[in-house]
Amino acid sequence: MVLGQIKGVFNAVRSRMKKVCDDMVPSLYSLYLPGTPSADEQKEHIAQRVETLLTKGAFTKDLIGGDFAHPAIFRITMELCYSPRKGLAHDHDSDFGPLFPLPYIALTFTCVSFTSMLWYSLTCCS
């Protein structure tokens, strides 16, 4: 691939990943408080949840503590890359290979942490 093509692919992945994270992060990381909480209860829950997720990269770990194994990362990757109609990895096996490149993984983590911080700032700092 030439540099212009790589930049175009990166921009498409980044744009789609932002949408996928905006749609999936709140439910996958339990940012919603069940039931009908008061606004203050919801703000407190989001503040505590985001703090827990972002401290020491907890959003990347599974419940047992395995690094880079949180089920949400897998679900976001499956939606972004392999969803039936919009998956970015379909017909690109030679580009993606058996493992995802480190820049993709870094972008996923950055997007998840940004979405979490955005939720925090929109609900707790307003």
N, CA, C and O atoms as a printed pandas DataFrame, in Angstrom:
     atom_number atom_name residue_name chain_id  residue_number  x_coord  y_coord  z_coord
0              1         N          MET        A               1    0.846   -1.192    0.000
1              2        CA          MET        A               1    0.000    0.000    0.000
2              3         C          MET        A               1    0.881    1.241    0.000
3              4         O          MET        A               1    1.936    1.261    0.635
4              5         N          VAL        A               2    0.460    2.243   -0.692
5              6        CA          VAL        A               2    1.184    3.512   -0.665
6              7         C          VAL        A               2    0.691    4.340    0.507
7              8         O          VAL        A               2   -0.365    4.060    1.074
8              9         N          LEU        A               3    1.444    5.344    0.863
9             10        CA          LEU        A               3    1.155    6.147    2.045
10            11         C          LEU        A               3   -0.250    6.747    2.029
11            12         O          LEU        A               3   -0.918    6.763    3.064
12            13         N          GLY        A               4   -0.713    7.239    0.882
13            14        CA          GLY        A               4   -2.050    7.822    0.795
14            15         C          GLY        A               4   -3.146    6.809    1.085
15            16         O          GLY        A               4   -4.142    7.133    1.731
16            17         N          GLN        A               5   -2.962    5.578    0.606
17            18        CA          GLN        A               5   -3.940    4.526    0.866
18            19         C          GLN        A               5   -3.959    4.158    2.349
19            20         O          GLN        A               5   -5.023    3.959    2.935
20            21         N          ILE        A               6   -2.771    4.071    2.945
21            22        CA          ILE        A               6   -2.684    3.741    4.366
22            23         C          ILE        A               6   -3.364    4.817    5.199
23            24         O          ILE        A               6   -4.084    4.503    6.147
24            25         N          LYS        A               7   -3.144    6.075    4.858
25            26        CA          LYS        A               7   -3.778    7.177    5.586
26            27         C          LYS        A               7   -5.295    7.097    5.450
27            28         O          LYS        A               7   -6.009    7.317    6.428
28            29         N          GLY        A               8   -5.796    6.787    4.265
29            30        CA          GLY        A               8   -7.234    6.654    4.057
30            31         C          GLY        A               8   -7.827    5.516    4.864
31            32         O          GLY        A               8   -8.904    5.654    5.443
32            33         N          VAL        A               9   -7.123    4.384    4.905
33            34        CA          VAL        A               9   -7.583    3.239    5.694
34            35         C          VAL        A               9   -7.596    3.605    7.175
35            36         O          VAL        A               9   -8.558    3.313    7.885
36            37         N          PHE        A              10   -6.528    4.244    7.635
37            38        CA          PHE        A              10   -6.453    4.636    9.042
38            39         C          PHE        A              10   -7.597    5.580    9.402
39            40         O          PHE        A              10   -8.221    5.420   10.452
40            41         N          ASN        A              11   -7.880    6.564    8.544
41            42        CA          ASN        A              11   -8.979    7.498    8.815
42            43         C          ASN        A              11  -10.320    6.785    8.857
43            44         O          ASN        A              11  -11.160    7.105    9.699
44            45         N          ALA        A              12  -10.537    5.825    7.965
45            46        CA          ALA        A              12  -11.795    5.061    7.958
46            47         C          ALA        A              12  -11.925    4.238    9.230
47            48         O          ALA        A              12  -12.993    4.200    9.840
48            49         N          VAL        A              13  -10.837    3.575    9.636
49            50        CA          VAL        A              13  -10.864    2.767   10.853
50            51         C          VAL        A              13  -11.112    3.655   12.069
51            52         O          VAL        A              13  -11.933    3.321   12.923
52            53         N          ARG        A              14  -10.418    4.770   12.151
53            54        CA          ARG        A              14  -10.566    5.678   13.293
54            55         C          ARG        A              14  -11.992    6.216   13.395
55            56         O          ARG        A              14  -12.562    6.257   14.486
56            57         N          SER        A              15  -12.562    6.624   12.281
57            58        CA          SER        A              15  -13.919    7.165   12.269
58            59         C          SER        A              15  -14.940    6.104   12.679
59            60         O          SER        A              15  -15.818    6.361   13.503
60            61         N          ARG        A              16  -14.816    4.923   12.102
61            62        CA          ARG        A              16  -15.760    3.843   12.431
62            63         C          ARG        A              16  -15.583    3.381   13.875
63            64         O          ARG        A              16  -16.562    3.068   14.553
64            65         N          MET        A              17  -14.328    3.337   14.350
65            66        CA          MET        A              17  -14.083    2.919   15.724
66            67         C          MET        A              17  -14.713    3.888   16.714
67            68         O          MET        A              17  -15.254    3.464   17.736
68            69         N          LYS        A              18  -14.648    5.176   16.425
69            70        CA          LYS        A              18  -15.263    6.160   17.316
70            71         C          LYS        A              18  -16.763    5.900   17.415
71            72         O          LYS        A              18  -17.328    5.940   18.508
72            73         N          LYS        A              19  -17.407    5.636   16.290
73            74        CA          LYS        A              19  -18.845    5.362   16.307
74            75         C          LYS        A              19  -19.143    4.073   17.077
75            76         O          LYS        A              19  -20.064    4.040   17.893
76            77         N          VAL        A              20  -18.376    3.021   16.824
77            78        CA          VAL        A              20  -18.587    1.748   17.517
78            79         C          VAL        A              20  -18.408    1.931   19.022
79            80         O          VAL        A              20  -19.211    1.427   19.807
80            81         N          CYS        A              21  -17.362    2.646   19.429
81            82        CA          CYS        A              21  -17.124    2.869   20.865
82            83         C          CYS        A              21  -18.221    3.728   21.476
83            84         O          CYS        A              21  -18.680    3.448   22.584
84            85         N          ASP        A              22  -18.645    4.767   20.772
85            86        CA          ASP        A              22  -19.747    5.599   21.284
86            87         C          ASP        A              22  -20.994    4.757   21.534
87            88         O          ASP        A              22  -21.710    4.968   22.512
88            89         N          ASP        A              23  -21.247    3.799   20.639
89            90        CA          ASP        A              23  -22.431    2.957   20.752
90            91         C          ASP        A              23  -22.288    1.854   21.805
91            92         O          ASP        A              23  -23.259    1.516   22.481
92            93         N          MET        A              24  -21.078    1.290   21.947
93            94        CA          MET        A              24  -20.921    0.073   22.734
94            95         C          MET        A              24  -20.308    0.260   24.128
95            96         O          MET        A              24  -20.638   -0.491   25.045
96            97         N          VAL        A              25  -19.440    1.229   24.297
97            98        CA          VAL        A              25  -18.714    1.369   25.576
98            99         C          VAL        A              25  -19.642    1.541   26.778
99           100         O          VAL        A              25  -19.422    0.889   27.799
100          101         N          PRO        A              26  -20.668    2.388   26.703
101          102        CA          PRO        A              26  -21.508    2.554   27.904
102          103         C          PRO        A              26  -22.128    1.259   28.421
103          104         O          PRO        A              26  -22.173    1.038   29.631
104          105         N          SER        A              27  -22.601    0.412   27.533
105          106        CA          SER        A              27  -23.214   -0.839   28.008
106          107         C          SER        A              27  -22.165   -1.906   28.321
107          108         O          SER        A              27  -22.303   -2.623   29.311
108          109         N          LEU        A              28  -21.132   -2.025   27.509
109          110        CA          LEU        A              28  -20.110   -3.051   27.742
110          111         C          LEU        A              28  -19.333   -2.830   29.033
111          112         O          LEU        A              28  -18.870   -3.785   29.656
112          113         N          TYR        A              29  -19.191   -1.583   29.428
113          114        CA          TYR        A              29  -18.444   -1.267   30.643
114          115         C          TYR        A              29  -19.348   -0.830   31.797
115          116         O          TYR        A              29  -18.880   -0.236   32.768
116          117         N          SER        A              30  -20.625   -1.122   31.684
117          118        CA          SER        A              30  -21.597   -0.879   32.761
118          119         C          SER        A              30  -21.602    0.561   33.255
119          120         O          SER        A              30  -21.553    0.807   34.460
120          121         N          LEU        A              31  -21.661    1.507   32.333
121          122        CA          LEU        A              31  -21.747    2.910   32.732
122          123         C          LEU        A              31  -23.171    3.306   33.096
123          124         O          LEU        A              31  -23.390    4.335   33.736
124          125         N          TYR        A              32  -24.142    2.488   32.688
125          126        CA          TYR        A              32  -25.532    2.736   33.067
126          127         C          TYR        A              32  -25.802    2.097   34.428
127          128         O          TYR        A              32  -25.397    0.962   34.676
128          129         N          LEU        A              33  -26.469    2.811   35.282
129          130        CA          LEU        A              33  -26.885    2.255   36.565
130          131         C          LEU        A              33  -28.270    1.647   36.365
131          132         O          LEU        A              33  -29.166    2.334   35.875
132          133         N          PRO        A              34  -28.477    0.369   36.733
133          134        CA          PRO        A              34  -29.776   -0.267   36.502
134          135         C          PRO        A              34  -30.900    0.411   37.295
135          136         O          PRO        A              34  -30.659    1.085   38.296
136          137         N          GLY        A              35  -32.100    0.217   36.829
137          138        CA          GLY        A              35  -33.258    0.790   37.508
138          139         C          GLY        A              35  -33.477    2.230   37.098
139          140         O          GLY        A              35  -33.152    2.636   35.982
140          141         N          THR        A              36  -34.037    2.996   38.027
141          142        CA          THR        A              36  -34.293    4.410   37.766
142          143         C          THR        A              36  -33.585    5.250   38.828
143          144         O          THR        A              36  -34.219    5.774   39.744
144          145         N          PRO        A              37  -32.273    5.369   38.695
145          146        CA          PRO        A              37  -31.520    6.132   39.695
146          147         C          PRO        A              37  -31.760    7.630   39.548
147          148         O          PRO        A              37  -32.158    8.115   38.489
148          149         N          SER        A              38  -31.508    8.338   40.625
149          150        CA          SER        A              38  -31.564    9.796   40.549
150          151         C          SER        A              38  -30.373   10.290   39.739
151          152         O          SER        A              38  -29.426    9.541   39.504
152          153         N          ALA        A              39  -30.417   11.527   39.318
153          154        CA          ALA        A              39  -29.310   12.105   38.547
154          155         C          ALA        A              39  -28.012   12.064   39.348
155          156         O          ALA        A              39  -26.948   11.785   38.795
156          157         N          ASP        A              40  -28.097   12.343   40.656
157          158        CA          ASP        A              40  -26.901   12.313   41.496
158          159         C          ASP        A              40  -26.346   10.894   41.629
159          160         O          ASP        A              40  -25.130   10.702   41.610
160          161         N          GLU        A              41  -27.223    9.906   41.761
161          162        CA          GLU        A              41  -26.771    8.512   41.848
162          163         C          GLU        A              41  -26.086    8.086   40.545
163          164         O          GLU        A              41  -25.061    7.405   40.560
164          165         N          GLN        A              42  -26.671    8.499   39.428
165          166        CA          GLN        A              42  -26.087    8.160   38.122
166          167         C          GLN        A              42  -24.721    8.815   37.955
167          168         O          GLN        A              42  -23.778    8.176   37.490
168          169         N          LYS        A              43  -24.611   10.090   38.332
169          170        CA          LYS        A              43  -23.326   10.790   38.238
170          171         C          LYS        A              43  -22.274   10.111   39.100
171          172         O          LYS        A              43  -21.140    9.923   38.661
172          173         N          GLU        A              44  -22.637    9.745   40.313
173          174        CA          GLU        A              44  -21.699    9.084   41.221
174          175         C          GLU        A              44  -21.261    7.731   40.659
175          176         O          GLU        A              44  -20.083    7.379   40.714
176          177         N          HIS        A              45  -22.213    6.982   40.122
177          178        CA          HIS        A              45  -21.899    5.679   39.539
178          179         C          HIS        A              45  -20.924    5.837   38.369
179          180         O          HIS        A              45  -19.930    5.115   38.291
180          181         N          ILE        A              46  -21.199    6.767   37.470
181          182        CA          ILE        A              46  -20.329    6.977   36.308
182          183         C          ILE        A              46  -18.938    7.412   36.756
183          184         O          ILE        A              46  -17.934    6.924   36.237
184          185         N          ALA        A              47  -18.880    8.324   37.713
185          186        CA          ALA        A              47  -17.581    8.793   38.203
186          187         C          ALA        A              47  -16.767    7.631   38.774
187          188         O          ALA        A              47  -15.587    7.488   38.454
188          189         N          GLN        A              48  -17.379    6.811   39.606
189          190        CA          GLN        A              48  -16.675    5.678   40.201
190          191         C          GLN        A              48  -16.277    4.644   39.152
191          192         O          GLN        A              48  -15.171    4.104   39.185
192          193         N          ARG        A              49  -17.190    4.375   38.223
193          194        CA          ARG        A              49  -16.942    3.362   37.200
194          195         C          ARG        A              49  -15.799    3.782   36.273
195          196         O          ARG        A              49  -14.907    2.984   35.984
196          197         N          VAL        A              50  -15.825    5.032   35.808
197          198        CA          VAL        A              50  -14.774    5.507   34.905
198          199         C          VAL        A              50  -13.428    5.544   35.632
199          200         O          VAL        A              50  -12.401    5.176   35.062
200          201         N          GLU        A              51  -13.436    5.981   36.872
201          202        CA          GLU        A              51  -12.192    5.995   37.646
202          203         C          GLU        A              51  -11.619    4.582   37.763
203          204         O          GLU        A              51  -10.417    4.384   37.591
204          205         N          THR        A              52  -12.468    3.609   38.051
205          206        CA          THR        A              52  -12.026    2.216   38.148
206          207         C          THR        A              52  -11.487    1.718   36.811
207          208         O          THR        A              52  -10.448    1.059   36.762
208          209         N          LEU        A              53  -12.190    2.031   35.732
209          210        CA          LEU        A              53  -11.783    1.548   34.413
210          211         C          LEU        A              53  -10.453    2.126   33.958
211          212         O          LEU        A              53   -9.633    1.421   33.370
212          213         N          LEU        A              54  -10.238    3.407   34.228
213          214        CA          LEU        A              54   -9.042    4.060   33.710
214          215         C          LEU        A              54   -7.830    3.912   34.618
215          216         O          LEU        A              54   -6.701    4.127   34.177
216          217         N          THR        A              55   -8.042    3.549   35.875
217          218        CA          THR        A              55   -6.926    3.361   36.790
218          219         C          THR        A              55   -6.176    2.096   36.410
219          220         O          THR        A              55   -6.752    1.009   36.370
220          221         N          LYS        A              56   -4.919    2.242   36.140
221          222        CA          LYS        A              56   -4.038    1.115   35.783
222          223         C          LYS        A              56   -4.572    0.302   34.608
223          224         O          LYS        A              56   -4.327   -0.902   34.537
224          225         N          GLY        A              57   -5.293    0.929   33.690
225          226        CA          GLY        A              57   -5.753    0.236   32.492
226          227         C          GLY        A              57   -6.754   -0.866   32.738
227          228         O          GLY        A              57   -6.794   -1.836   31.981
228          229         N          ALA        A              58   -7.569   -0.748   33.780
229          230        CA          ALA        A              58   -8.529   -1.804   34.114
230          231         C          ALA        A              58   -9.484   -2.094   32.966
231          232         O          ALA        A              58  -10.020   -3.199   32.885
232          233         N          PHE        A              59   -9.711   -1.135   32.077
233          234        CA          PHE        A              59  -10.635   -1.365   30.964
234          235         C          PHE        A              59  -10.080   -2.373   29.960
235          236         O          PHE        A              59  -10.812   -2.835   29.084
236          237         N          THR        A              60   -8.793   -2.722   30.076
237          238        CA          THR        A              60   -8.206   -3.696   29.156
238          239         C          THR        A              60   -8.145   -5.099   29.744
239          240         O          THR        A              60   -7.825   -6.047   29.027
240          241         N          LYS        A              61   -8.443   -5.254   31.026
241          242        CA          LYS        A              61   -8.255   -6.532   31.709
242          243         C          LYS        A              61   -9.590   -7.263   31.881
243          244         O          LYS        A              61  -10.646   -6.635   31.962
244          245         N          ASP        A              62   -9.529   -8.581   31.934
245          246        CA          ASP        A              62  -10.737   -9.335   32.241
246          247         C          ASP        A              62  -10.892   -9.423   33.762
247          248         O          ASP        A              62  -10.059   -8.899   34.501
248          249         N          LEU        A              63  -11.935  -10.072   34.221
249          250        CA          LEU        A              63  -12.211  -10.132   35.650
250          251         C          LEU        A              63  -11.113  -10.845   36.434
251          252         O          LEU        A              63  -10.934  -10.584   37.623
252          253         N          ILE        A              64  -10.390  -11.724   35.792
253          254        CA          ILE        A              64   -9.324  -12.455   36.457
254          255         C          ILE        A              64   -8.037  -11.638   36.455
255          256         O          ILE        A              64   -7.090  -11.970   37.168
256          257         N          GLY        A              65   -7.997  -10.584   35.665
257          258        CA          GLY        A              65   -6.833   -9.715   35.644
258          259         C          GLY        A              65   -5.924   -9.907   34.456
259          260         O          GLY        A              65   -4.838   -9.328   34.414
260          261         N          GLY        A              66   -6.341  -10.716   33.474
261          262        CA          GLY        A              66   -5.512  -10.915   32.297
262          263         C          GLY        A              66   -5.404   -9.634   31.477
263          264         O          GLY        A              66   -6.413   -9.004   31.159
264          265         N          ASP        A              67   -4.179   -9.254   31.138
265          266        CA          ASP        A              67   -3.976   -8.045   30.342
266          267         C          ASP        A              67   -4.554   -8.206   28.943
267          268         O          ASP        A              67   -4.472   -9.279   28.345
268          269         N          PHE        A              68   -5.132   -7.140   28.436
269          270        CA          PHE        A              68   -5.675   -7.070   27.078
270          271         C          PHE        A              68   -6.740   -8.123   26.813
271          272         O          PHE        A              68   -6.931   -8.537   25.670
272          273         N          ALA        A              69   -7.439   -8.563   27.863
273          274        CA          ALA        A              69   -8.389   -9.655   27.702
274          275         C          ALA        A              69   -9.819   -9.274   28.063
275          276         O          ALA        A              69  -10.677  -10.153   28.140
276          277         N          HIS        A              70  -10.103   -8.003   28.285
277          278        CA          HIS        A              70  -11.461   -7.623   28.650
278          279         C          HIS        A              70  -12.405   -7.981   27.504
279          280         O          HIS        A              70  -12.114   -7.671   26.349
280          281         N          PRO        A              71  -13.524   -8.624   27.807
281          282        CA          PRO        A              71  -14.448   -9.039   26.745
282          283         C          PRO        A              71  -14.941   -7.881   25.874
283          284         O          PRO        A              71  -15.270   -8.095   24.707
284          285         N          ALA        A              72  -14.997   -6.689   26.403
285          286        CA          ALA        A              72  -15.460   -5.547   25.616
286          287         C          ALA        A              72  -14.508   -5.246   24.463
287          288         O          ALA        A              72  -14.953   -4.880   23.375
288          289         N          ILE        A              73  -13.208   -5.394   24.687
289          290        CA          ILE        A              73  -12.241   -5.164   23.608
290          291         C          ILE        A              73  -12.504   -6.151   22.474
291          292         O          ILE        A              73  -12.466   -5.775   21.302
292          293         N          PHE        A              74  -12.769   -7.393   22.813
293          294        CA          PHE        A              74  -13.090   -8.408   21.813
294          295         C          PHE        A              74  -14.374   -8.043   21.074
295          296         O          PHE        A              74  -14.421   -8.118   19.846
296          297         N          ARG        A              75  -15.414   -7.651   21.807
297          298        CA          ARG        A              75  -16.708   -7.314   21.179
298          299         C          ARG        A              75  -16.576   -6.114   20.244
299          300         O          ARG        A              75  -17.149   -6.106   19.155
300          301         N          ILE        A              76  -15.821   -5.103   20.669
301          302        CA          ILE        A              76  -15.615   -3.920   19.822
302          303         C          ILE        A              76  -14.861   -4.322   18.550
303          304         O          ILE        A              76  -15.207   -3.882   17.454
304          305         N          THR        A              77  -13.834   -5.156   18.703
305          306        CA          THR        A              77  -13.072   -5.619   17.542
306          307         C          THR        A              77  -13.955   -6.420   16.593
307          308         O          THR        A              77  -13.888   -6.231   15.378
308          309         N          MET        A              78  -14.776   -7.307   17.129
309          310        CA          MET        A              78  -15.657   -8.107   16.282
310          311         C          MET        A              78  -16.650   -7.220   15.528
311          312         O          MET        A              78  -16.903   -7.435   14.343
312          313         N          GLU        A              79  -17.205   -6.231   16.214
313          314        CA          GLU        A              79  -18.160   -5.328   15.560
314          315         C          GLU        A              79  -17.469   -4.497   14.482
315          316         O          GLU        A              79  -17.980   -4.360   13.371
316          317         N          LEU        A              80  -16.317   -3.951   14.816
317          318        CA          LEU        A              80  -15.617   -3.071   13.882
318          319         C          LEU        A              80  -15.088   -3.836   12.679
319          320         O          LEU        A              80  -15.225   -3.384   11.542
320          321         N          CYS        A              81  -14.493   -4.975   12.921
321          322        CA          CYS        A              81  -13.776   -5.665   11.854
322          323         C          CYS        A              81  -14.556   -6.778   11.161
323          324         O          CYS        A              81  -14.321   -7.066    9.988
324          325         N          TYR        A              82  -15.481   -7.402   11.883
325          326        CA          TYR        A              82  -16.098   -8.609   11.326
326          327         C          TYR        A              82  -17.617   -8.598   11.304
327          328         O          TYR        A              82  -18.220   -9.640   11.048
328          329         N          SER        A              83  -18.260   -7.470   11.561
329          330        CA          SER        A              83  -19.719   -7.453   11.467
330          331         C          SER        A              83  -20.100   -7.769   10.015
331          332         O          SER        A              83  -19.367   -7.412    9.093
332          333         N          PRO        A              84  -21.244   -8.437    9.810
333          334        CA          PRO        A              84  -21.577   -8.952    8.477
334          335         C          PRO        A              84  -21.566   -7.921    7.350
335          336         O          PRO        A              84  -21.054   -8.206    6.267
336          337         N          ARG        A              85  -22.109   -6.754    7.577
337          338        CA          ARG        A              85  -22.208   -5.796    6.473
338          339         C          ARG        A              85  -21.111   -4.741    6.477
339          340         O          ARG        A              85  -20.703   -4.277    5.412
340          341         N          LYS        A              86  -20.627   -4.353    7.647
341          342        CA          LYS        A              86  -19.724   -3.212    7.730
342          343         C          LYS        A              86  -18.323   -3.563    8.208
343          344         O          LYS        A              86  -17.506   -2.667    8.420
344          345         N          GLY        A              87  -18.030   -4.842    8.383
345          346        CA          GLY        A              87  -16.729   -5.242    8.920
346          347         C          GLY        A              87  -15.580   -4.800    8.040
347          348         O          GLY        A              87  -15.565   -5.080    6.841
348          349         N          LEU        A              88  -14.615   -4.109    8.629
349          350        CA          LEU        A              88  -13.500   -3.569    7.870
350          351         C          LEU        A              88  -12.470   -4.617    7.468
351          352         O          LEU        A              88  -11.664   -4.365    6.572
352          353         N          ALA        A              89  -12.474   -5.781    8.100
353          354        CA          ALA        A              89  -11.466   -6.806    7.796
354          355         C          ALA        A              89  -11.931   -7.814    6.748
355          356         O          ALA        A              89  -11.137   -8.638    6.292
356          357         N          HIS        A              90  -13.203   -7.761    6.360
357          358        CA          HIS        A              90  -13.685   -8.694    5.343
358          359         C          HIS        A              90  -12.874   -8.526    4.060
359          360         O          HIS        A              90  -12.654   -7.411    3.586
360          361         N          ASP        A              91  -12.444   -9.637    3.519
361          362        CA          ASP        A              91  -11.681   -9.659    2.268
362          363         C          ASP        A              91  -10.330   -8.953    2.361
363          364         O          ASP        A              91   -9.749   -8.586    1.339
364          365         N          HIS        A              92   -9.830   -8.761    3.582
365          366        CA          HIS        A              92   -8.520   -8.129    3.765
366          367         C          HIS        A              92   -7.629   -8.996    4.640
367          368         O          HIS        A              92   -6.814   -8.480    5.405
368          369         N          ASP        A              93   -7.780  -10.314    4.530
369          370        CA          ASP        A              93   -6.986  -11.210    5.372
370          371         C          ASP        A              93   -5.492  -11.015    5.178
371          372         O          ASP        A              93   -4.719  -11.149    6.126
372          373         N          SER        A              94   -5.079  -10.700    3.953
373          374        CA          SER        A              94   -3.639  -10.516    3.715
374          375         C          SER        A              94   -3.130   -9.259    4.422
375          376         O          SER        A              94   -1.961   -9.200    4.803
376          377         N          ASP        A              95   -3.993   -8.254    4.602
377          378        CA          ASP        A              95   -3.588   -7.034    5.307
378          379         C          ASP        A              95   -3.603   -7.232    6.811
379          380         O          ASP        A              95   -2.697   -6.776    7.510
380          381         N          PHE        A              96   -4.626   -7.910    7.313
381          382        CA          PHE        A              96   -4.786   -8.065    8.755
382          383         C          PHE        A              96   -3.965   -9.225    9.298
383          384         O          PHE        A              96   -3.404   -9.119   10.389
384          385         N          GLY        A              97   -3.880  -10.332    8.560
385          386        CA          GLY        A              97   -3.145  -11.491    9.038
386          387         C          GLY        A              97   -3.822  -12.107   10.253
387          388         O          GLY        A              97   -4.942  -11.734   10.599
388          389         N          PRO        A              98   -3.144  -13.049   10.900
389          390        CA          PRO        A              98   -3.762  -13.735   12.034
390          391         C          PRO        A              98   -3.823  -12.890   13.307
391          392         O          PRO        A              98   -4.618  -13.178   14.203
392          393         N          LEU        A              99   -2.998  -11.860   13.393
393          394        CA          LEU        A              99   -2.978  -10.996   14.575
394          395         C          LEU        A              99   -3.253   -9.560   14.159
395          396         O          LEU        A              99   -2.914   -9.145   13.051
396          397         N          PHE        A             100   -3.868   -8.815   15.052
397          398        CA          PHE        A             100   -4.109   -7.414   14.757
398          399         C          PHE        A             100   -2.840   -6.611   15.037
399          400         O          PHE        A             100   -2.136   -6.876   16.011
400          401         N          PRO        A             101   -2.554   -5.646   14.195
401          402        CA          PRO        A             101   -1.332   -4.861   14.404
402          403         C          PRO        A             101   -1.413   -4.026   15.685
403          404         O          PRO        A             101   -2.496   -3.621   16.107
404          405         N          LEU        A             102   -0.267   -3.781   16.284
405          406        CA          LEU        A             102   -0.221   -3.005   17.524
406          407         C          LEU        A             102   -0.868   -1.629   17.399
407          408         O          LEU        A             102   -1.529   -1.200   18.345
408          409         N          PRO        A             103   -0.713   -0.909   16.273
409          410        CA          PRO        A             103   -1.401    0.393   16.179
410          411         C          PRO        A             103   -2.922    0.273   16.293
411          412         O          PRO        A             103   -3.571    1.153   16.857
412          413         N          TYR        A             104   -3.499   -0.824   15.755
413          414        CA          TYR        A             104   -4.939   -1.033   15.890
414          415         C          TYR        A             104   -5.310   -1.215   17.362
415          416         O          TYR        A             104   -6.269   -0.614   17.846
416          417         N          ILE        A             105   -4.547   -2.045   18.068
417          418        CA          ILE        A             105   -4.829   -2.304   19.480
418          419         C          ILE        A             105   -4.705   -1.012   20.284
419          420         O          ILE        A             105   -5.543   -0.727   21.140
420          421         N          ALA        A             106   -3.659   -0.231   20.009
421          422        CA          ALA        A             106   -3.478    1.048   20.699
422          423         C          ALA        A             106   -4.638    2.000   20.400
423          424         O          ALA        A             106   -5.113    2.705   21.291
424          425         N          LEU        A             107   -5.086    2.018   19.157
425          426        CA          LEU        A             107   -6.216    2.874   18.789
426          427         C          LEU        A             107   -7.488    2.436   19.505
427          428         O          LEU        A             107   -8.268    3.277   19.951
428          429         N          THR        A             108   -7.702    1.134   19.618
429          430        CA          THR        A             108   -8.875    0.626   20.332
430          431         C          THR        A             108   -8.851    1.071   21.787
431          432         O          THR        A             108   -9.853    1.569   22.301
432          433         N          PHE        A             109   -7.718    0.898   22.451
433          434        CA          PHE        A             109   -7.608    1.297   23.854
434          435         C          PHE        A             109   -7.795    2.803   24.015
435          436         O          PHE        A             109   -8.458    3.256   24.948
436          437         N          THR        A             110   -7.210    3.574   23.106
437          438        CA          THR        A             110   -7.349    5.033   23.168
438          439         C          THR        A             110   -8.801    5.442   22.998
439          440         O          THR        A             110   -9.287    6.314   23.718
440          441         N          CYS        A             111   -9.495    4.827   22.060
441          442        CA          CYS        A             111  -10.892    5.173   21.800
442          443         C          CYS        A             111  -11.788    4.790   22.977
443          444         O          CYS        A             111  -12.690    5.548   23.334
444          445         N          VAL        A             112  -11.553    3.631   23.582
445          446        CA          VAL        A             112  -12.343    3.218   24.745
446          447         C          VAL        A             112  -12.094    4.169   25.914
447          448         O          VAL        A             112  -13.040    4.591   26.578
448          449         N          SER        A             113  -10.835    4.507   26.169
449          450        CA          SER        A             113  -10.556    5.410   27.293
450          451         C          SER        A             113  -11.107    6.803   27.020
451          452         O          SER        A             113  -11.619    7.448   27.935
452          453         N          PHE        A             114  -11.013    7.285   25.773
453          454        CA          PHE        A             114  -11.572    8.596   25.435
454          455         C          PHE        A             114  -13.087    8.612   25.631
455          456         O          PHE        A             114  -13.630    9.562   26.194
456          457         N          THR        A             115  -13.769    7.566   25.168
457          458        CA          THR        A             115  -15.222    7.497   25.322
458          459         C          THR        A             115  -15.607    7.478   26.797
459          460         O          THR        A             115  -16.577    8.126   27.190
460          461         N          SER        A             116  -14.861    6.745   27.615
461          462        CA          SER        A             116  -15.124    6.712   29.055
462          463         C          SER        A             116  -14.933    8.083   29.682
463          464         O          SER        A             116  -15.764    8.528   30.473
464          465         N          MET        A             117  -13.843    8.754   29.332
465          466        CA          MET        A             117  -13.591   10.097   29.875
466          467         C          MET        A             117  -14.654   11.090   29.410
467          468         O          MET        A             117  -15.056   11.979   30.161
468          469         N          LEU        A             118  -15.102   10.931   28.172
469          470        CA          LEU        A             118  -16.146   11.807   27.647
470          471         C          LEU        A             118  -17.436   11.634   28.441
471          472         O          LEU        A             118  -18.091   12.615   28.792
472          473         N          TRP        A             119  -17.799   10.387   28.722
473          474        CA          TRP        A             119  -18.989   10.126   29.553
474          475         C          TRP        A             119  -18.840   10.786   30.907
475          476         O          TRP        A             119  -19.776   11.405   31.415
476          477         N          TYR        A             120  -17.662   10.650   31.488
477          478        CA          TYR        A             120  -17.398   11.257   32.799
478          479         C          TYR        A             120  -17.563   12.774   32.734
479          480         O          TYR        A             120  -18.245   13.364   33.571
480          481         N          SER        A             121  -16.945   13.395   31.749
481          482        CA          SER        A             121  -16.994   14.858   31.674
482          483         C          SER        A             121  -18.394   15.373   31.353
483          484         O          SER        A             121  -18.793   16.426   31.850
484          485         N          LEU        A             122  -19.138   14.647   30.532
485          486        CA          LEU        A             122  -20.480   15.110   30.169
486          487         C          LEU        A             122  -21.493   14.946   31.306
487          488         O          LEU        A             122  -22.439   15.728   31.409
488          489         N          THR        A             123  -21.303   13.942   32.155
489          490        CA          THR        A             123  -22.284   13.707   33.214
490          491         C          THR        A             123  -21.855   14.243   34.563
491          492         O          THR        A             123  -22.691   14.684   35.351
492          493         N          CYS        A             124  -20.574   14.209   34.835
493          494        CA          CYS        A             124  -20.123   14.543   36.195
494          495         C          CYS        A             124  -19.590   15.973   36.318
495          496         O          CYS        A             124  -19.489   16.499   37.427
496          497         N          CYS        A             125  -19.265   16.577   35.243
497          498        CA          CYS        A             125  -18.663   17.906   35.300
498          499         C          CYS        A             125  -19.602   18.981   34.767
499          500         O          CYS        A             125  -19.183   20.115   34.535
500          501         N          SER        A             126  -20.844   18.635   34.578
501          502        CA          SER        A             126  -21.780   19.631   34.020
502          503         C          SER        A             126  -22.568   20.315   35.109
503          504         O          SER        A             126  -23.398   21.177   34.822
